């Protein structure tokens, strides 16, 4: 497992400044011991690619931040829409395509979303989600398990040194070289900056621009300067 994990990290394409969108929630600078003009990000969204035959051409979108409405770790696999027009109202769909969702925390769950036919004569559909959750009251918390494995000498949950170095090589270019960011709010000018930064991010395929603003209107973006 460690060998395969290291292969994935080594196949990741190094990030470019245009692959990253940073943000800071409103009120962060009012927190104790925070500089009044701090540009430290509390939110980050990025796109990356894995240059391997298995994942060639498949974009990966990652989002993480503080002070968001929900605290959860999820993997969302969006499926490509079929070429045929199955439902009469298919062309007017503006929402998310069919997907599989894996929730890792705070509780384990798997969800499958698909567009299903509504009752009646008309061949129109609506997206529904089948959700399976597993609750284990009294189970170990993630950190309890991690510390227990460390004391037992079980390294399965830990990352090997070469994998850590490969992961740092992916993010290191954007740590050293940034756009000149300007502190702005979610205005049309910001939308244009996000579109330049990543059209798919701004389109809402990742929640970096559109969905995140819907989730938390108090988020302020750091976008490339005009």
N, C-alpha and C positions, 0 to 999 in steps of 0.2 A: 504493500500500500504506500509506503514512504517513497519507493522508487517512482511509482506512477504519479504521485502528488508532485514530486520534484520535476518530472517531465512536463507536467502542465504549466508550472510556474516558468520553466525555462522556455516554453513555447509561446508565452505571452508577449505580445508586441509592446515595446516601451511606450508609455503614455506621452502624448503631446499636449501642450497647453490648451489646444482647442478641444481636447477630449474631456476637460474638467470644468465643472461649474461649482463655485463655492458660495456659501451663504452664511448669514449670521442672524439669529433670531432677534427681533426687536426687544430692546430692554437688556441685552447682554452687557452693554457698556455701563449699565446702572448696577450691575452685580458688584459685591464687595471685592476689592483688590483687583479690579479690571480697569485697565487704562481707558481714559475717556475717548481716545481716538484709536482704540484697538481694532485691527482688521483680522484678528484671529477668527478662523472659520469655526462655526458650530454645526455646519451642514456641508456635505460634499456629495456630488453626483458625478459619475464618470462613466465613460464607455470604454471597453477594451476588447481586443480580439486575441484569439488563441490560434497561432499559425500551425495547425496540424490538420491532417486529412480528415479527422473526425469533426472538427469544429471550424473548418474553413468557411469563411464568409458569414459566420454566426456572430452577431454582436452581443456582448454582455454588458448589462447596465447595472451599476451598483449605486445604492443610495444609503447614506447613513447620516445621523444627526442627533442633536440633543434638543429637548423641549419640543418634540413632535407630539401629535395627538395620541399616537399609539406606540407602545414599546413592544416590538416583536422582531423576530428574525425569520425571514421568509425567502423562499426561492420561487419565482414565478416563471414558468415556462410557457411562453405564448406560441401557439401553433399557427402556421400559415393558413390563411383562408383557402378553401377549396376553389378550383377554377370554375366549377359550375355554380350557377345561381340557384340554390336549393329552395329558398323561401322567396315569396313574392315581394317582401319588404327588405330583401337582403341589401339592395343598393343604398338604402337610407341608413344603414347601421353606422353609427359614429362611435360606438363604444369599443370596448376591448374584444379581441377575437377569442375563440375558444382557448382555454389554458388549463394547465395543471399547476396547482399551488401546494408547495411543501412548507409547512410551518414547523420550525425547529424549536422556538421558544416564544413565549413563556410556557406553552403547552404544545405537545406534538400533535400534528394534524396533517391530513392530506385532503385536498379538494380538487374536484374535477368540474370544470364549467363548460357547458355546451349550449348551443342554441337549439331549443326544442319547439315543436309545433304547439301552438295554442289550441285549445278546444274550439271546435266550430268548423264551418265549411271552408273558410278562407285559409289558404296555405301560408300563414304568417307565423313568425316565431318570436321567442323571447329567451334571453340567456338565463339559465338557471345553474346553480352551483350545488353539487353533491359534496357534502362536507363530512369527513370522518375524523373524529377527535379521540385521542387516547389520554385519559386522565389517570394518574397514578398518585393518589394521595399518600403522603408520607415518604415518597421516594427521595433519593439524593438530589440535591441541587447540582447544577453543572460544576460549580467551584468545589463542592464537597467531593464529587467524583474525581475531578482533576487532581486535587490535593491527595486523595486516597491513592490514585494511580501513581503519583509521584513518589509517595512513601513506599509503595509496593514495587517500584522499579518498572512499571508498565509504561512504555513510551508510545503506545498506540495513538494517544490523543495529542501528542506533542509533535512539533514540526522540526524536521532535521535541519542541520546547519546549512547545507547546500540549497535546500528549498527556501529558507529564510533569505539567503543572499540573492537568490533568483527573484524572489518577490520584491526585494528592495531595488533591484535593477530595473524593474518595471516602473516603479513610482519615482525613482531618483531624478529622471529628467525634469519632471514638473516641480520638484522641490527646489531645483537649482534655477530653473528658468520659468518665469511667470509672464502672463500678460500684465500690463499696467492696469490694475483693477481700480474701479471707482465704486464708492459706496452709493447705491441707488435703491429705489423702491421698484415695485413691479409695475413699471410704466411701459408704454409702447416701445420706447427706446431700449428698455431692458429686453423685451421680447426679441427685438432685432438682434441684440447682442447674443442672446441664446441661440437664435437661428443660425447666426454665423458660427457660433461655437460648436453646435451640433444640431442639425435639423431634426434628427430623430428624437433628441432630448426635448426640444421645444414642441414637437408634435405630440408629446405625451406618452410615447412608448416607454420611456422611463419617467418617473414622477418628478424629475429634476425641475422642470419649469411649470408645466400646466397643472398636473395633479397635485404637486406639492403645494402650490399656491392655494388650491382648493382645500387641501388638508389643513393648512396653517397659514392664514392670511397675514400673520405677523412676521413671516420670514422675509428677510431682506437679502437681496442677491448681490454678490460681487461678480460683475461681468466685465468682459473686455471693454476698455475705454473706446470711445468713438475715435 
